[in-house]
């Protein structure tokens, strides 16, 4: 068991969650129960699954929670690509969070490979 708060993947996940929450407030009010809810759920899922996985004893269980976190990161990337394509938020505002998400995906993938080695 590791102290999940020391993991860079968890720290970046928390940064992503915070930024996503802020950006979701820029979406139209009619998206409050749709896209906003999905963004907040997916972004909170990344650090939550990393934390939960760190508490598991088996490497297989740890890896499963990292896979779930990675899936949430891809889901979140899709939401923000869609937001930019639909012009709900300007692309220059969306790009920094997309870069953070992609960086997290790479870090999660690398961590997963180390777990599964």
Protein Blocks (a to p, Z undefined) as FASTA:
>chain_A
ZZfklpmklmmmmmmmmmmmmmmmmpcfklmmmmmmmmmmmmmmmmmmmmmmmmpmblkl
mmmmmmmmmmmmmmmmmmmmmmmmnomacfklmmmmmmmmmmmmmmmmmmmmmmmZZ
